[in-house]
Amino acid sequence: MGDDDHRFIFNGTLKRFNGEVRCYARRVLNEADFNDVTALLAANPLRDSGALLRRFERRVVRQGSVFVVEGDRGRGLAVVAEGSIRATRRVSDERELTVFMLKRGDVFGFLPLLDGGACPLTLSGETDAVVYLLDRRLFQDFLQQNAPFAANLLAYIAERFRECIDQLGMLGKPGAVARLAAALVGQLPADAQSGVIIEWPMRQTSLAGALGIAPENLSRAVSRLQHMGIIHRTTGHRLRIVDPVRLRAAAERSLPGLDDRQ
């Protein structure tokens, strides 16, 4: 073996990582595998082409075996079919941090499949596992021969990109406190006095969506109003409005000293 043995080597039968040789089994998909990967990718844009799904291979990953290394480029997409896969990130020369566990139906490596960029995590078998793997070279060959599929994939990516932009916009959107205050004012009786108890308009996750702000910003806004002595959380789904006048001022963005960016 050469100088890169500490990385990993795929030759169909063995892999070397940090000096250890680990065996794995790989084969092309049979009909049962094909039906399985089709079902697992039902919500993924790759599902639209049976010809592409035929290019996956089935790979058995033994417990403790590494099959994707953080920082490697040009890898493919992996779909977990059986067992459990551990995803880790190296945080120092001596330590790896487990980021999450992958189970049946989980997909890893979509962005590296598209751009050939570095894999952000190392994947290894937490248990004996089976994954379906699409090699990036086979994926690129398929795209070159199937322009309509490539166009649909671009549309899917654009849609997801727009969703990301919307989410980023929500994280810093001004008006979270004012919007929450307005929603709470709408729950007040006309003659509301200090200490009046009101119900939350709806579940907080639903309320955040209705107000057009991120759930995190809603939580900050609640904390801000509480810290300012305007509201007080009680048990269940109820709030005590300590200062209805200042709550109305917050809703109207006329409360002195209120930073409206949450």
Secondary structure, 3 states (H helix, E strand, C coil): CCHHHHCCCCCCCEEEECCEEEECEEEECCHHHHHHHHHHCCCCHHHHCHHHHCCCEEEEECECCEEECCCCECCCEEEEEECCEEEEEECCCCCEEEEEEECCCCEECHHHHHHCCECCCEEEECCCEEEEEECHHHHHHHHHHCHHHHHHHHHHHHHHHHHHHHHHHHHCCECHHHHHHHHHHCCCCCCCCCCEEEECCCCHHHHHHHHCCCHHHHHHHHHHHHHCCCEEECCCCEEEECCHHHHHHHHCCCCCCCCCEC
